[in-house]
Amino acid sequence: MQRRAISRLVNTWLRQSAVAAVRPAPTRSFRLGPSASKVTPLQTRPSSIATYATSTTATSSSFDPQTVAAQQALDEGTIALSNGDLQTAEDAYKKSIDIRETAIAFYNLGVVQYQKQDLVAAITSFEKSLALSPAEPPTLANPETDELPPLTAAQLVLADTHTNLGAAYIMSQPPRPDKALEHLQKALEINPDDAELVYNLAAVLEATEDLDEALVAYQRAEQLGIERATVNIRNIGAKILGKRLKEEKEEDEAAKAAKVASSADVKA
């Protein structure tokens, strides 16, 4: 399936809508419980859900002292984060932001705050990163026929920011599956071939009882190589069948009740 085809998989998917060298994104998936009223991850690995980036580029200015100082603090934070020193990383990223606010600094700060389970702060940082991001989702002259071009590094960071926001909103108390769906859909618009992202979207759709769309997303995830999606497809197929049988039974019972009521009116 072509990358453009994912935008047509589910009718309700949104059509909405930092330059960095991005580290290879590790697996970042979560699984949700069956109840839409209590959307709780059954399995999650906070250290791998959020990725981080460094803003060192060939075009970094060596003439602006503020840029150099902000970059130095950013690099210190990234080194500390890679060593697992979250507090030092957080302090360094905040220092970089104090010198100059950038999408990358807020993004990395959000990663640290997420790993420290400070989800409110992480969401704020990720949202600020989005507001400052110079990246735009890829656009197509003809969405029905054109394939998406290769993503830039900034677009990959933008997609990861939306993905991380989706994870943070799901893990928030109370969970916000509506906001999680919003950001996962936006990430998918940017990077539709991200298999873990498609799987995560399917999990949230299933948790909110949007079973038909969840099934389509699980099937797409399976096509992209997520083997465990096969089990989800089987389970959700059974759910859909059970739901339809229940609806048919309720319709039959309603029809019978209406017929009895009508007969009673005639006799009266």
C-alpha positions in Angstrom: 0.0 0.0 0.0 1.3 3.4 -0.9 2.0 5.9 1.8 -0.7 8.2 0.5 -3.3 5.5 1.0 -3.3 5.6 4.7 -5.1 8.9 4.6 -8.1 7.1 3.2 -8.2 4.2 5.6 -10.5 5.8 8.2 -13.0 8.4 7.2 -12.8 10.4 10.4 -9.0 10.8 10.4 -8.1 14.4 10.5 -6.6 16.3 7.6 -4.9 19.0 9.7 -2.0 19.6 10.7 13.7 22.3 14.9 15.7 21.3 12.3 17.5 18.4 13.9 19.5 15.3 13.4 17.2 12.7 14.9 18.5 9.5 16.6 16.9 6.4 15.3 13.5 6.2 17.0 13.2 3.2 19.3 9.9 1.2 19.6 7.3 3.3 21.3 4.1 1.4 21.6 1.5 1.1 24.3 -1.5 -1.1 24.8 -4.8 -0.1 26.2 -7.4 -1.8 28.3 -10.8 -2.7 26.8 -12.8 -0.1 28.7 -13.4 3.3 27.1 -14.2 4.8 30.5 -10.8 3.8 31.9 -8.2 4.1 29.2 -5.2 2.6 30.9 -1.9 1.4 29.3 -1.4 -2.3 30.1 2.2 -2.2 29.0 4.4 0.8 28.4 8.1 1.7 28.4 8.4 5.4 29.2 12.1 5.4 28.4 11.4 4.3 24.8 8.1 6.1 24.0 9.8 9.5 23.7 12.8 10.1 21.5 15.1 13.0 21.6 17.1 15.1 19.2 20.2 17.3 18.9 20.0 20.5 17.0 23.6 20.5 15.8 23.5 21.2 12.1 25.9 22.3 9.4 24.2 25.7 9.4 24.6 26.4 13.2 25.9 29.9 13.6 29.2 30.3 15.3 28.9 34.1 15.3 25.9 34.6 17.6 27.0 34.1 21.2 23.4 33.3 22.3 23.1 30.7 19.7 26.4 29.1 20.7 25.5 29.2 24.4 22.0 27.7 23.8 23.5 25.0 21.6 26.1 24.2 24.2 23.5 23.8 27.0 21.4 21.7 24.6 24.3 19.4 23.9 25.0 19.0 27.6 21.4 18.0 28.2 21.5 15.5 25.4 24.7 13.9 26.8 23.2 13.7 30.3 20.0 12.2 28.9 21.8 9.6 27.0 23.6 8.7 30.3 20.3 8.5 32.1 20.9 11.6 34.3 17.5 13.1 34.0 17.9 15.9 36.4 21.1 17.2 34.8 19.4 16.9 31.4 16.4 18.8 32.6 18.5 21.6 34.0 20.6 21.9 30.9 17.5 22.0 28.6 15.9 24.7 30.8 19.1 26.7 30.6 19.1 26.4 26.8 15.5 27.6 26.8 16.3 30.5 29.1 19.0 31.6 26.6 16.9 31.0 23.5 13.6 29.3 23.1 13.7 26.6 20.4 11.5 23.8 19.3 14.3 21.3 19.9 15.0 22.4 23.5 11.3 22.2 24.4 11.0 18.9 22.7 13.9 17.4 24.6 12.7 18.9 27.9 9.3 17.2 27.3 11.1 13.9 26.8 12.8 14.3 30.2 9.6 15.4 31.9 7.8 12.4 30.4 10.4 10.0 31.7 10.1 11.6 35.1 6.3 11.0 34.8 5.6 14.7 35.1 3.0 14.5 32.3 1.5 17.9 32.8 4.8 19.6 32.3 5.7 17.2 29.4 2.5 18.1 27.6 3.2 21.8 28.0 6.8 21.4 26.7 5.7 19.4 23.7 3.0 21.9 22.9 5.5 24.7 23.0 7.8 22.7 20.7 5.0 22.5 18.2 4.3 26.2 18.4 8.0 26.9 17.6 8.6 24.2 15.0 9.6 25.5 11.6 8.4 22.2 10.0 5.2 21.8 8.1 3.4 18.5 7.3 4.2 17.3 3.7 1.9 18.6 1.1 0.9 17.0 -2.2 -0.3 18.7 -5.4 -2.7 15.8 -5.9 -3.3 13.7 -2.7 -5.2 11.1 -4.7 -2.3 10.1 -6.9 1.0 11.6 -5.5 3.2 9.7 -3.1 4.7 11.6 -0.1 8.3 12.7 -0.6 11.0 11.6 1.9 10.5 13.4 5.2 13.0 16.0 6.4 14.6 15.7 9.8 12.4 18.5 11.1 9.3 16.7 9.9 10.4 13.5 11.7 10.8 15.5 14.9 7.3 17.1 14.3 5.8 13.6 13.9 7.5 12.3 17.0 6.3 15.3 19.0 2.7 14.5 18.1 3.3 10.9 18.9 4.7 11.7 22.3 1.8 14.0 23.0 -0.5 11.1 22.2 1.2 8.9 24.7 1.2 11.6 27.4 -2.5 12.3 27.0 -3.3 8.6 27.2 -1.3 8.3 30.4 -2.7 11.4 32.0 -5.1 11.2 34.9 -7.8 11.3 33.8 -6.8 10.0 30.3 -7.7 12.2 27.3 -8.2 9.7 24.4 -9.7 12.5 22.4 -6.5 14.5 22.5 -4.4 11.4 22.0 -6.3 10.6 18.8 -5.9 14.2 17.6 -2.1 14.0 17.9 -1.7 10.5 16.7 -3.7 11.3 13.6 -1.6 14.4 13.0 1.6 12.3 13.4 0.2 9.8 10.9 -0.5 12.5 8.4 3.3 13.3 8.5 4.6 9.7 8.7 2.0 7.2 7.6 4.5 4.3 7.3 5.4 4.4 11.0 4.1 0.9 12.0 4.2 1.5 15.8 2.3 4.8 15.3 -0.5 3.0 13.3 -0.7 0.3 16.0 -1.0 3.0 18.8 -3.7 4.7 16.9 -5.6 1.4 16.5 -5.3 0.8 20.3 -6.8 4.1 21.2 -9.6 3.7 18.6 -10.4 0.2 20.1 -10.3 1.6 23.7 -12.9 4.3 22.6 -15.1 1.6 21.1 -14.5 2.8 17.5 -14.1 -0.8 16.5 -14.6 -0.6 12.7 -11.9 2.0 12.4 -9.6 0.2 14.9 -9.9 -2.9 12.8 -8.7 -1.0 9.7 -5.8 0.5 11.6 -4.8 -2.9 13.0 -4.8 -4.4 9.5 -2.6 -1.6 8.3 -0.2 -2.1 11.3 -0.1 -5.8 10.4 0.8 -4.9 6.8 3.6 -2.7 8.1 5.1 -5.6 10.0 3.5 -5.5 13.5 3.1 -9.2 14.1 1.1 -8.8 17.3 -1.6 -6.9 15.4 -2.8 -10.3 14.1 -4.1 -11.2 17.6 -5.8 -7.8 17.8 -7.4 -8.3 14.5 -8.9 -11.6 15.6 -10.0 -10.2 18.9 -11.6 -7.1 17.5 -13.3 -9.1 14.8 -15.0 -11.1 17.6 -15.9 -7.8 19.3 -17.5 -6.4 16.2 -19.5 -9.6 15.6 -20.7 -9.6 19.3 -21.7 -6.0 19.1 -23.7 -6.6 15.9 -25.5 -9.6 17.4 -26.4 -7.6 20.5 -27.7 -4.8 18.3 -29.8 -7.2 16.3 -31.2 -8.8 19.4 -32.1 -5.4 20.9 -33.8 -4.5 17.6 -35.8 -7.7 17.6 -36.9 -7.2 21.2 -37.9 -3.6 20.5 -39.9 -4.8 17.4 -41.7 -7.4 19.5 -42.5 -4.9 22.3 -43.9 -2.5 19.7 -46.0 -5.3 18.2 -47.4 -6.2 21.7 -48.2 -2.6 22.5 -49.9 -2.2 19.1 -52.1 -5.3 19.8 -53.0 -4.0 23.2 -54.1 -0.7 21.7 -56.3 -2.5 19.1 -58.0 -4.6 21.8 -58.6 -1.5 23.9 
